[in-house]
Structure formats: C-alpha cells, structure tokens
Amino acid sequence: MTSSPAIPGLVTGRPLEVSTLTVAKSQVNAVGHLRASEYVKLFDDANTAFYVQTGLADENLVHDGTTSFLMDLHTCYLAELRAGETVHMSAQVLEVDARRVHLIYAMTTAADGRLAATCELAIINMNMAARRPAPWSAIQQEIWKALTAAHGSLPKPPQSGRAIGNLSAKP
C-alpha cells in the first residue's frame, strides 16, 4: 500500500497556495497596469512552482524522462494590477486522467483578496525521448490523487470551461 505524498501547503477544501509576488514597475505598461503578457508569465512561473512544490517534477519540469506540455491556456483578466501590488497565486486541480490534467490558477491581491485573474490550463504528460504522450508515473499518480482528493469538494470557478466569444457570460 502506498501512502499519500506529503505536499507542502496542501489543505483539503482549499486551493494550493503556490507563490506570492509583487508587481514590478518594469511589468506595467504606459497606462500603469500590468501588461497582459506579464499576467501570463506570472501564471507560467506559478505553474513551474506548483510542479516543483508538489514533487510532480524537478526545477526543470522533468520527472523520470517525461515532462508536461501545455495543450490549452485560457486567461481571464478580472482586475487591474499596478506596480507595487502584491498578489498570491494558488492552484486548483479540476480533473486528472492517465496522461492529462486540467487545472486553474487564481491570482488574488494581498491587500483585499480580490480576484485579479485566472489561468486555466490543459496539460499532457510527454515522454521526452519519444515525443509522445505518456502516462503519469506511479509517484505522479499518487500526487495527483492527493491533490484531486483535497480539491474535490471545491466548486469549479466560474472562469473554468468558458469559451472565448461568450461575451454574454459574466466574468
């Protein structure tokens, strides 16, 4: 019998806190708010931190000859962020199968907890030598199982599963 892996910061019924950062002046545009590309970069950095924090991969995003490839990314921009604002990044696992994962990251402001942005990802595990989809290793399966169990009672965020062009939907 395999025991569940110890994942730092994992609490049942709460998204996993991944990182905290402060928006740098160099990340804002001419009108003073965080550039769209910087939101995506911050989510990408959070994804790397998530994989390392959980033990799903090393700092190079590799595990046992496999790595994760991004299949789809959807970012919702919900609040303006300015230089000097501190934000928290958290991850919620929505679905996992033998080779893929569907997760969503939330960026919230430290000052008042408002949701600034979300980034929904569809990721597939790939064998680096064959460049083909590969199943998660036994260790990764246990980690995904623990994350899924911890996040299973959470409601899906309203930003998940949205299609672009659905302008009548509320953000």
N, CA and C atoms as an extended XYZ file, in Angstrom:
513
Properties=species:S:1:pos:R:3:atomname:S:1:resname:S:1:resid:I:1 pbc="F F F"
N         0.833       -1.174        0.000 N   MET     1
C         0.000        0.000        0.000 CA  MET     1
C         0.884        1.245        0.000 C   MET     1
N         0.593        2.175       -0.878 N   THR     2
C         1.355        3.414       -0.990 CA  THR     2
C         0.670        4.486       -0.168 C   THR     2
N         1.464        5.208        0.597 N   SER     3
C         0.881        6.294        1.377 CA  SER     3
C         0.834        7.558        0.516 C   SER     3
N        -0.082        8.442        0.862 N   SER     4
C        -0.191        9.702        0.132 CA  SER     4
C         1.070       10.520        0.346 C   SER     4
N         1.520       11.192       -0.695 N   PRO     5
C         2.720       12.014       -0.571 CA  PRO     5
C         2.451       13.253        0.278 C   PRO     5
N         3.487       13.726        0.926 N   ALA     6
C         3.378       14.960        1.691 CA  ALA     6
C         3.577       16.125        0.727 C   ALA     6
N         2.575       16.952        0.586 N   ILE     7
C         2.641       18.099       -0.308 CA  ILE     7
C         2.598       19.352        0.559 C   ILE     7
N         3.686       20.122        0.573 N   PRO     8
C         3.711       21.323        1.407 CA  PRO     8
C         2.553       22.263        1.090 C   PRO     8
N         1.833       22.661        2.131 N   GLY     9
C         0.754       23.626        1.989 CA  GLY     9
C        -0.585       23.055        1.554 C   GLY     9
N        -0.658       21.749        1.295 N   LEU    10
C        -1.917       21.162        0.832 CA  LEU    10
C        -2.901       21.032        1.986 C   LEU    10
N        -4.060       21.676        1.824 N   VAL    11
C        -5.120       21.644        2.814 CA  VAL    11
C        -6.404       21.251        2.085 C   VAL    11
N        -7.085       20.244        2.591 N   THR    12
C        -8.329       19.805        1.972 CA  THR    12
C        -9.343       20.947        1.963 C   THR    12
N        -9.992       21.114        0.806 N   GLY    13
C       -11.023       22.128        0.675 CA  GLY    13
C       -10.519       23.525        0.370 C   GLY    13
N        -9.218       23.641        0.068 N   ARG    14
C        -8.652       24.944       -0.297 CA  ARG    14
C        -7.695       24.773       -1.460 C   ARG    14
N        -7.683       25.734       -2.401 N   PRO    15
C        -6.657       25.671       -3.453 CA  PRO    15
C        -5.267       25.697       -2.813 C   PRO    15
N        -4.293       25.161       -3.512 N   LEU    16
C        -2.917       25.110       -3.017 CA  LEU    16
C        -2.238       26.456       -3.243 C   LEU    16
N        -1.784       27.078       -2.162 N   GLU    17
C        -1.036       28.339       -2.287 CA  GLU    17
C         0.325       28.011       -2.900 C   GLU    17
N         0.650       28.703       -3.982 N   VAL    18
C         1.861       28.387       -4.736 CA  VAL    18
C         2.944       29.450       -4.569 C   VAL    18
N         2.579       30.713       -4.666 N   SER    19
C         3.591       31.761       -4.559 CA  SER    19
C         2.950       33.104       -4.241 C   SER    19
N         3.793       34.009       -3.794 N   THR    20
C         3.406       35.388       -3.550 CA  THR    20
C         4.455       36.258       -4.226 C   THR    20
N         4.000       37.299       -4.911 N   LEU    21
C         4.950       38.171       -5.593 CA  LEU    21
C         4.419       39.587       -5.639 C   LEU    21
N         5.317       40.494       -5.934 N   THR    22
C         4.955       41.896       -6.045 CA  THR    22
C         5.181       42.354       -7.478 C   THR    22
N         4.210       43.053       -8.020 N   VAL    23
C         4.296       43.553       -9.392 CA  VAL    23
C         5.394       44.617       -9.464 C   VAL    23
N         6.336       44.402      -10.370 N   ALA    24
C         7.449       45.332      -10.550 CA  ALA    24
C         7.065       46.449      -11.513 C   ALA    24
N         7.700       47.582      -11.360 N   LYS    25
C         7.451       48.714      -12.252 CA  LYS    25
C         7.731       48.328      -13.705 C   LYS    25
N         8.701       47.484      -13.929 N   SER    26
C         9.064       47.062      -15.291 CA  SER    26
C         7.981       46.190      -15.934 C   SER    26
N         7.023       45.710      -15.154 N   GLN    27
C         5.968       44.835      -15.671 CA  GLN    27
C         4.706       45.583      -16.091 C   GLN    27
N         4.657       46.874      -15.820 N   VAL    28
C         3.458       47.633      -16.157 CA  VAL    28
C         3.643       48.370      -17.482 C   VAL    28
N         2.526       48.681      -18.121 N   ASN    29
C         2.562       49.375      -19.406 CA  ASN    29
C         2.470       50.889      -19.221 C   ASN    29
N         2.339       51.607      -20.330 N   ALA    30
C         2.334       53.073      -20.302 CA  ALA    30
C         1.174       53.660      -19.515 C   ALA    30
N         0.066       52.938      -19.401 N   VAL    31
C        -1.064       53.457      -18.628 CA  VAL    31
C        -1.035       53.003      -17.172 C   VAL    31
N         0.025       52.285      -16.791 N   GLY    32
C         0.249       51.978      -15.388 CA  GLY    32
C        -0.291       50.662      -14.869 C   GLY    32
N        -0.785       49.778      -15.751 N   HIS    33
C        -1.226       48.493      -15.218 CA  HIS    33
C        -0.442       47.333      -15.833 C   HIS    33
N        -0.493       46.221      -15.141 N   LEU    34
C         0.264       45.028      -15.521 CA  LEU    34
C        -0.068       44.637      -16.955 C   LEU    34
N         0.991       44.424      -17.763 N   ARG    35
C         0.810       44.010      -19.155 CA  ARG    35
C         0.196       42.618      -19.219 C   ARG    35
N        -0.620       42.370      -20.252 N   ALA    36
C        -1.263       41.064      -20.435 CA  ALA    36
C        -0.231       39.951      -20.476 C   ALA    36
N         0.872       40.169      -21.165 N   SER    37
C         1.910       39.138      -21.259 CA  SER    37
C         2.530       38.835      -19.897 C   SER    37
N         2.556       39.829      -19.022 N   GLU    38
C         3.117       39.623      -17.680 CA  GLU    38
C         2.184       38.784      -16.814 C   GLU    38
N         0.868       38.967      -16.972 N   TYR    39
C        -0.063       38.090      -16.257 CA  TYR    39
C         0.248       36.640      -16.633 C   TYR    39
N         0.365       36.378      -17.942 N   VAL    40
C         0.618       35.008      -18.417 CA  VAL    40
C         1.962       34.513      -17.910 C   VAL    40
N         2.983       35.356      -17.928 N   LYS    41
C         4.295       34.949      -17.416 CA  LYS    41
C         4.216       34.588      -15.933 C   LYS    41
N         3.485       35.384      -15.164 N   LEU    42
C         3.345       35.092      -13.732 CA  LEU    42
C         2.623       33.758      -13.511 C   LEU    42
N         1.613       33.474      -14.338 N   PHE    43
C         0.936       32.181      -14.234 CA  PHE    43
C         1.870       31.044      -14.652 C   PHE    43
N         2.674       31.261      -15.667 N   ASP    44
C         3.640       30.248      -16.101 CA  ASP    44
C         4.647       29.964      -14.985 C   ASP    44
N         5.127       31.020      -14.334 N   ASP    45
C         6.038       30.849      -13.194 CA  ASP    45
C         5.342       30.112      -12.051 C   ASP    45
N         4.062       30.408      -11.830 N   ALA    46
C         3.304       29.709      -10.786 CA  ALA    46
C         3.173       28.230      -11.132 C   ALA    46
N         2.989       27.915      -12.404 N   ASN    47
C         2.880       26.518      -12.817 CA  ASN    47
C         4.178       25.764      -12.539 C   ASN    47
N         5.307       26.392      -12.843 N   THR    48
C         6.607       25.773      -12.539 CA  THR    48
C         6.737       25.561      -11.038 C   THR    48
N         6.401       26.576      -10.250 N   ALA    49
C         6.476       26.465       -8.789 CA  ALA    49
C         5.571       25.355       -8.277 C   ALA    49
N         4.369       25.228       -8.849 N   PHE    50
C         3.418       24.185       -8.470 CA  PHE    50
C         4.021       22.797       -8.695 C   PHE    50
N         4.588       22.565       -9.863 N   TYR    51
C         5.175       21.260      -10.165 CA  TYR    51
C         6.316       20.919       -9.224 C   TYR    51
N         7.154       21.901       -8.919 N   VAL    52
C         8.279       21.664       -8.014 CA  VAL    52
C         7.779       21.473       -6.582 C   VAL    52
N         6.875       22.344       -6.119 N   GLN    53
C         6.348       22.267       -4.746 CA  GLN    53
C         5.671       20.931       -4.466 C   GLN    53
N         4.934       20.422       -5.424 N   THR    54
C         4.182       19.181       -5.222 CA  THR    54
C         5.030       17.933       -5.427 C   THR    54
N         6.190       18.074       -6.058 N   GLY    55
C         7.026       16.917       -6.358 CA  GLY    55
C         6.681       16.250       -7.674 C   GLY    55
N         5.813       16.885       -8.466 N   LEU    56
C         5.461       16.325       -9.770 CA  LEU    56
C         6.621       16.392      -10.756 C   LEU    56
N         7.555       17.309      -10.526 N   ALA    57
C         8.716       17.466      -11.399 CA  ALA    57
C         9.827       18.174      -10.643 C   ALA    57
N        11.016       18.151      -11.230 N   ASP    58
C        12.122       18.910      -10.653 CA  ASP    58
C        12.078       20.350      -11.173 C   ASP    58
N        13.081       21.136      -10.826 N   GLU    59
C        13.077       22.554      -11.227 CA  GLU    59
C        13.135       22.759      -12.738 C   GLU    59
N        13.475       21.719      -13.493 N   ASN    60
C        13.468       21.783      -14.959 CA  ASN    60
C        12.180       21.211      -15.549 C   ASN    60
N        11.214       20.929      -14.691 N   LEU    61
C         9.916       20.355      -15.065 CA  LEU    61
C        10.025       18.969      -15.671 C   LEU    61
N        11.037       18.210      -15.254 N   VAL    62
C        11.240       16.849      -15.748 CA  VAL    62
C        11.006       15.860      -14.605 C   VAL    62
N        10.429       14.711      -14.952 N   HIS    63
C        10.252       13.623      -13.996 CA  HIS    63
C        10.368       12.311      -14.760 C   HIS    63
N        11.366       11.528      -14.426 N   ASP    64
C        11.508       10.171      -14.978 CA  ASP    64
C        11.419       10.147      -16.509 C   ASP    64
N        12.107       11.102      -17.151 N   GLY    65
C        12.131       11.137      -18.614 CA  GLY    65
C        10.897       11.728      -19.265 C   GLY    65
N        10.001       12.283      -18.462 N   THR    66
C         8.794       12.907      -19.006 CA  THR    66
C         8.740       14.369      -18.571 C   THR    66
N         7.921       15.119      -19.270 N   THR    67
C         7.645       16.500      -18.887 CA  THR    67
C         6.229       16.830      -19.334 C   THR    67
N         5.733       17.918      -18.845 N   SER    68
C         4.375       18.325      -19.181 CA  SER    68
C         4.389       19.332      -20.322 C   SER    68
N         3.514       19.120      -21.291 N   PHE    69
C         3.342       20.040      -22.410 CA  PHE    69
C         1.987       20.718      -22.256 C   PHE    69
N         1.974       22.010      -22.479 N   LEU    70
C         0.739       22.776      -22.423 CA  LEU    70
C        -0.062       22.538      -23.696 C   LEU    70
N        -1.333       22.179      -23.542 N   MET    71
C        -2.224       21.965      -24.694 CA  MET    71
C        -3.158       23.145      -24.904 C   MET    71
N        -3.553       23.798      -23.822 N   ASP    72
C        -4.502       24.900      -23.933 CA  ASP    72
C        -4.316       25.808      -22.727 C   ASP    72
N        -4.525       27.097      -22.940 N   LEU    73
C        -4.388       28.087      -21.882 CA  LEU    73
C        -5.476       29.129      -22.105 C   LEU    73
N        -6.183       29.469      -21.037 N   HIS    74
C        -7.223       30.496      -21.121 CA  HIS    74
C        -7.074       31.399      -19.900 C   HIS    74
N        -6.798       32.667      -20.157 N   THR    75
C        -6.616       33.630      -19.078 CA  THR    75
C        -7.788       34.593      -19.038 C   THR    75
N        -8.319       34.816      -17.852 N   CYS    76
C        -9.365       35.816      -17.637 CA  CYS    76
C        -8.760       36.946      -16.800 C   CYS    76
N        -8.818       38.142      -17.336 N   TYR    77
C        -8.307       39.331      -16.647 CA  TYR    77
C        -9.485       39.996      -15.958 C   TYR    77
N        -9.439       40.042      -14.635 N   LEU    78
C       -10.604       40.478      -13.872 CA  LEU    78
C       -10.407       41.780      -13.102 C   LEU    78
N        -9.157       42.161      -12.869 N   ALA    79
C        -8.896       43.399      -12.132 CA  ALA    79
C        -7.551       43.966      -12.561 C   ALA    79
N        -7.473       45.255      -12.557 N   GLU    80
C        -6.242       45.940      -12.913 CA  GLU    80
C        -5.240       45.804      -11.770 C   GLU    80
N        -3.999       45.537      -12.130 N   LEU    81
C        -2.923       45.492      -11.134 CA  LEU    81
C        -1.888       46.547      -11.484 C   LEU    81
N        -1.380       47.200      -10.449 N   ARG    82
C        -0.392       48.265      -10.632 CA  ARG    82
C         0.921       47.891       -9.968 C   ARG    82
N         1.966       48.583      -10.349 N   ALA    83
C         3.287       48.360       -9.747 CA  ALA    83
C         3.189       48.502       -8.238 C   ALA    83
N         3.859       47.606       -7.548 N   GLY    84
C         3.885       47.628       -6.089 CA  GLY    84
C         2.827       46.767       -5.429 C   GLY    84
N         1.818       46.330       -6.195 N   GLU    85
C         0.786       45.463       -5.613 CA  GLU    85
C         1.321       44.046       -5.435 C   GLU    85
N         0.990       43.444       -4.314 N   THR    86
C         1.384       42.065       -4.030 CA  THR    86
C         0.205       41.153       -4.311 C   THR    86
N         0.503       40.025       -4.953 N   VAL    87
C        -0.534       39.054       -5.296 CA  VAL    87
C        -0.134       37.663       -4.825 C   VAL    87
N        -1.157       36.861       -4.549 N   HIS    88
C        -0.976       35.457       -4.192 CA  HIS    88
C        -1.433       34.616       -5.376 C   HIS    88
N        -0.691       33.546       -5.655 N   MET    89
C        -1.034       32.621       -6.730 CA  MET    89
C        -1.414       31.287       -6.086 C   MET    89
N        -2.560       30.741       -6.503 N   SER    90
C        -2.987       29.438       -5.983 CA  SER    90
C        -3.430       28.557       -7.140 C   SER    90
N        -3.380       27.250       -6.909 N   ALA    91
C        -3.732       26.268       -7.932 CA  ALA    91
C        -4.850       25.375       -7.433 C   ALA    91
N        -5.750       25.027       -8.343 N   GLN    92
C        -6.830       24.087       -8.059 CA  GLN    92
C        -6.866       23.049       -9.172 C   GLN    92
N        -6.759       21.780       -8.793 N   VAL    93
C        -6.858       20.693       -9.762 CA  VAL    93
C        -8.334       20.437      -10.031 C   VAL    93
N        -8.717       20.462      -11.314 N   LEU    94
C       -10.106       20.252      -11.701 CA  LEU    94
C       -10.360       18.824      -12.158 C   LEU    94
N        -9.458       18.270      -12.967 N   GLU    95
C        -9.600       16.902      -13.474 CA  GLU    95
C        -8.225       16.326      -13.784 C   GLU    95
N        -8.102       15.025      -13.631 N   VAL    96
C        -6.867       14.317      -13.982 CA  VAL    96
C        -7.250       12.990      -14.601 C   VAL    96
N        -6.518       12.592      -15.646 N   ASP    97
C        -6.648       11.225      -16.149 CA  ASP    97
C        -5.240       10.629      -16.257 C   ASP    97
N        -5.083        9.545      -16.957 N   ALA    98
C        -3.813        8.817      -17.005 CA  ALA    98
C        -2.656        9.635      -17.561 C   ALA    98
N        -2.949       10.638      -18.388 N   ARG    99
C        -1.891       11.426      -19.031 CA  ARG    99
C        -2.094       12.936      -18.982 C   ARG    99
N        -3.276       13.354      -18.612 N   ARG   100
C        -3.602       14.781      -18.706 CA  ARG   100
C        -4.107       15.336      -17.382 C   ARG   100
N        -4.011       16.660      -17.293 N   VAL   101
C        -4.554       17.356      -16.131 CA  VAL   101
C        -5.202       18.658      -16.596 C   VAL   101
N        -6.260       19.027      -15.903 N   HIS   102
C        -6.969       20.281      -16.135 CA  HIS   102
C        -6.897       21.021      -14.811 C   HIS   102
N        -6.211       22.174      -14.812 N   LEU   103
C        -6.117       22.956      -13.581 CA  LEU   103
C        -6.400       24.415      -13.834 C   LEU   103
N        -6.621       25.120      -12.751 N   ILE   104
C        -6.842       26.558      -12.854 CA  ILE   104
C        -6.050       27.244      -11.748 C   ILE   104
N        -5.409       28.334      -12.137 N   TYR   105
C        -4.668       29.164      -11.189 CA  TYR   105
C        -5.476       30.426      -10.940 C   TYR   105
N        -5.406       30.917       -9.713 N   ALA   106
C        -6.056       32.172       -9.346 CA  ALA   106
C        -4.992       33.130       -8.825 C   ALA   106
N        -5.110       34.377       -9.250 N   MET   107
C        -4.233       35.446       -8.789 CA  MET   107
C        -5.107       36.403       -7.977 C   MET   107
N        -4.828       36.493       -6.678 N   THR   108
C        -5.612       37.374       -5.808 CA  THR   108
C        -4.707       38.419       -5.179 C   THR   108
N        -5.278       39.583       -4.915 N   THR   109
C        -4.489       40.650       -4.312 CA  THR   109
C        -4.315       40.401       -2.819 C   THR   109
N        -3.109       40.700       -2.342 N   ALA   110
C        -2.822       40.520       -0.915 CA  ALA   110
C        -3.570       41.553       -0.079 C   ALA   110
N        -3.751       42.750       -0.612 N   ALA   111
C        -4.366       43.838        0.157 CA  ALA   111
C        -5.813       43.566        0.520 C   ALA   111
N        -6.613       43.087       -0.448 N   ASP   112
C        -8.035       42.922       -0.162 CA  ASP   112
C        -8.611       41.587       -0.632 C   ASP   112
N        -7.776       40.699       -1.150 N   GLY   113
C        -8.226       39.369       -1.546 CA  GLY   113
C        -9.055       39.316       -2.815 C   GLY   113
N        -9.116       40.421       -3.569 N   ARG   114
C        -9.926       40.386       -4.793 CA  ARG   114
C        -9.240       39.530       -5.846 C   ARG   114
N       -10.061       38.886       -6.639 N   LEU   115
C        -9.564       38.039       -7.718 CA  LEU   115
C        -9.147       38.936       -8.872 C   LEU   115
N        -7.870       38.903       -9.216 N   ALA   116
C        -7.335       39.756      -10.283 CA  ALA   116
C        -7.337       39.047      -11.627 C   ALA   116
N        -7.094       37.726      -11.622 N   ALA   117
C        -7.044       36.976      -12.881 CA  ALA   117
C        -7.068       35.481      -12.578 C   ALA   117
N        -7.476       34.724      -13.586 N   THR   118
C        -7.385       33.261      -13.520 CA  THR   118
C        -6.700       32.785      -14.785 C   THR   118
N        -6.106       31.613      -14.704 N   CYS   119
C        -5.477       30.996      -15.872 CA  CYS   119
C        -5.777       29.509      -15.822 C   CYS   119
N        -6.554       29.064      -16.790 N   GLU   120
C        -6.972       27.673      -16.879 CA  GLU   120
C        -6.051       26.957      -17.869 C   GLU   120
N        -5.551       25.799      -17.470 N   LEU   121
C        -4.599       25.055      -18.289 CA  LEU   121
C        -5.064       23.627      -18.534 C   LEU   121
N        -4.805       23.139      -19.730 N   ALA   122
C        -4.909       21.714      -20.058 CA  ALA   122
C        -3.496       21.280      -20.399 C   ALA   122
N        -3.003       20.277      -19.691 N   ILE   123
C        -1.611       19.841      -19.798 CA  ILE   123
C        -1.580       18.343      -20.055 C   ILE   123
N        -0.613       17.906      -20.859 N   ILE   124
C        -0.432       16.480      -21.132 CA  ILE   124
C         0.998       16.082      -20.777 C   ILE   124
N         1.155       14.900      -20.221 N   ASN   125
C         2.475       14.371      -19.882 CA  ASN   125
C         3.091       13.748      -21.131 C   ASN   125
N         4.346       14.106      -21.410 N   MET   126
C         5.009       13.641      -22.634 CA  MET   126
C         6.329       12.937      -22.322 C   MET   126
N         6.567       11.827      -23.012 N   ASN   127
C         7.856       11.141      -22.973 CA  ASN   127
C         8.822       11.974      -23.798 C   ASN   127
N         9.906       12.426      -23.204 N   MET   128
C        10.829       13.322      -23.889 CA  MET   128
C        11.603       12.636      -25.016 C   MET   128
N        11.919       11.360      -24.871 N   ALA   129
C        12.669       10.655      -25.915 CA  ALA   129
C        11.781       10.390      -27.132 C   ALA   129
N        10.581        9.929      -26.905 N   ALA   130
C         9.677        9.566      -27.997 CA  ALA   130
C         8.856       10.753      -28.505 C   ALA   130
N         8.757       11.820      -27.679 N   ARG   131
C         7.919       12.968      -28.006 CA  ARG   131
C         6.477       12.539      -28.258 C   ARG   131
N         6.015       11.650      -27.374 N   ARG   132
C         4.658       11.113      -27.429 CA  ARG   132
C         4.047       11.196      -26.043 C   ARG   132
N         2.707       11.277      -25.981 N   PRO   133
C         2.049       11.261      -24.673 CA  PRO   133
C         2.430       10.017      -23.878 C   PRO   133
N         2.581       10.203      -22.580 N   ALA   134
C         2.977        9.108      -21.693 CA  ALA   134
C         2.163        9.186      -20.404 C   ALA   134
N         1.885        8.041      -19.812 N   PRO   135
C         1.153        8.062      -18.529 CA  PRO   135
C         2.001        8.703      -17.429 C   PRO   135
N         1.300        9.239      -16.452 N   TRP   136
C         1.989        9.733      -15.258 CA  TRP   136
C         2.679        8.551      -14.595 C   TRP   136
N         3.814        8.776      -13.962 N   SER   137
C         4.488        7.713      -13.210 CA  SER   137
C         3.643        7.366      -11.986 C   SER   137
N         3.984        6.268      -11.322 N   ALA   138
C         3.260        5.867      -10.109 CA  ALA   138
C         3.326        6.968       -9.042 C   ALA   138
N         4.496        7.601       -8.909 N   ILE   139
C         4.651        8.685       -7.933 CA  ILE   139
C         3.760        9.861       -8.309 C   ILE   139
N         3.777       10.253       -9.583 N   GLN   140
C         2.935       11.361      -10.027 CA  GLN   140
C         1.454       11.029       -9.847 C   GLN   140
N         1.066        9.798      -10.124 N   GLN   141
C        -0.335        9.402       -9.936 CA  GLN   141
C        -0.753        9.586       -8.485 C   GLN   141
N         0.115        9.238       -7.558 N   GLU   142
C        -0.196        9.408       -6.130 CA  GLU   142
C        -0.330       10.887       -5.764 C   GLU   142
N         0.535       11.709       -6.345 N   ILE   143
C         0.464       13.146       -6.086 CA  ILE   143
C        -0.836       13.713       -6.642 C   ILE   143
N        -1.158       13.352       -7.895 N   TRP   144
C        -2.412       13.831       -8.483 CA  TRP   144
C        -3.617       13.338       -7.682 C   TRP   144
N        -3.543       12.122       -7.197 N   LYS   145
C        -4.636       11.563       -6.387 CA  LYS   145
C        -4.831       12.389       -5.104 C   LYS   145
N        -3.727       12.746       -4.451 N   ALA   146
C        -3.805       13.553       -3.222 CA  ALA   146
C        -4.363       14.942       -3.518 C   ALA   146
N        -3.915       15.546       -4.610 N   LEU   147
C        -4.407       16.873       -4.992 CA  LEU   147
C        -5.894       16.820       -5.349 C   LEU   147
N        -6.281       15.816       -6.106 N   THR   148
C        -7.676       15.659       -6.501 CA  THR   148
C        -8.565       15.450       -5.275 C   THR   148
N        -8.106       14.658       -4.334 N   ALA   149
C        -8.878       14.430       -3.109 CA  ALA   149
C        -9.025       15.731       -2.315 C   ALA   149
N        -7.960       16.507       -2.239 N   ALA   150
C        -8.003       17.763       -1.482 CA  ALA   150
C        -8.885       18.807       -2.161 C   ALA   150
N        -8.940       18.778       -3.484 N   HIS   151
C        -9.682       19.799       -4.223 CA  HIS   151
C       -11.055       19.331       -4.700 C   HIS   151
N       -11.360       18.075       -4.486 N   GLY   152
C       -12.604       17.503       -4.995 CA  GLY   152
C       -13.871       18.166       -4.498 C   GLY   152
N       -13.850       18.721       -3.295 N   SER   153
C       -15.059       19.347       -2.747 CA  SER   153
C       -15.193       20.815       -3.154 C   SER   153
N       -14.171       21.363       -3.782 N   LEU   154
C       -14.222       22.771       -4.189 CA  LEU   154
C       -15.116       22.941       -5.410 C   LEU   154
N       -15.877       24.003       -5.451 N   PRO   155
C       -16.654       24.263       -6.672 CA  PRO   155
C       -15.713       24.669       -7.801 C   PRO   155
N       -16.114       24.367       -9.026 N   LYS   156
C       -15.328       24.822      -10.172 CA  LYS   156
C       -15.484       26.332      -10.269 C   LYS   156
N       -14.395       27.054      -10.411 N   PRO   157
C       -14.514       28.508      -10.571 CA  PRO   157
C       -15.331       28.847      -11.818 C   PRO   157
N       -16.108       29.925      -11.773 N   PRO   158
C       -16.940       30.275      -12.928 CA  PRO   158
C       -16.122       30.577      -14.182 C   PRO   158
N       -14.838       30.882      -14.024 N   GLN   159
C       -13.997       31.154      -15.183 CA  GLN   159
C       -13.578       29.877      -15.909 C   GLN   159
N       -13.718       28.718      -15.280 N   SER   160
C       -13.287       27.476      -15.926 CA  SER   160
C       -14.316       27.018      -16.952 C   SER   160
N       -13.808       26.486      -18.047 N   GLY   161
C       -14.674       25.944      -19.080 CA  GLY   161
C       -15.313       26.977      -19.988 C   GLY   161
N       -14.936       28.218      -19.826 N   ARG   162
C       -15.510       29.277      -20.668 CA  ARG   162
C       -14.891       29.246      -22.044 C   ARG   162
N       -15.684       29.553      -23.027 N   ALA   163
C       -15.189       29.679      -24.399 CA  ALA   163
C       -15.032       31.148      -24.728 C   ALA   163
N       -13.994       31.459      -25.434 N   ILE   164
C       -13.804       32.844      -25.861 CA  ILE   164
C       -14.942       33.200      -26.815 C   ILE   164
N       -15.410       34.398      -26.752 N   GLY   165
C       -16.506       34.809      -27.602 CA  GLY   165
C       -17.846       34.721      -26.894 C   GLY   165
N       -17.867       34.169      -25.694 N   ASN   166
C       -19.089       34.092      -24.920 CA  ASN   166
C       -19.215       35.399      -24.142 C   ASN   166
N       -19.444       36.484      -24.862 N   LEU   167
C       -19.428       37.802      -24.257 CA  LEU   167
C       -20.597       38.070      -23.326 C   LEU   167
N       -21.633       37.244      -23.412 N   SER   168
C       -22.770       37.447      -22.515 CA  SER   168
C       -22.525       36.852      -21.136 C   SER   168
N       -21.495       36.002      -20.995 N   ALA   169
C       -21.175       35.413      -19.686 CA  ALA   169
C       -20.528       36.470      -18.805 C   ALA   169
N       -20.829       36.444      -17.533 N   LYS   170
C       -20.239       37.390      -16.600 CA  LYS   170
C       -18.886       36.848      -16.156 C   LYS   170
N       -17.859       37.722      -16.096 N   PRO   171
C       -16.516       37.273      -15.661 CA  PRO   171
C       -16.471       36.925      -14.195 C   PRO   171
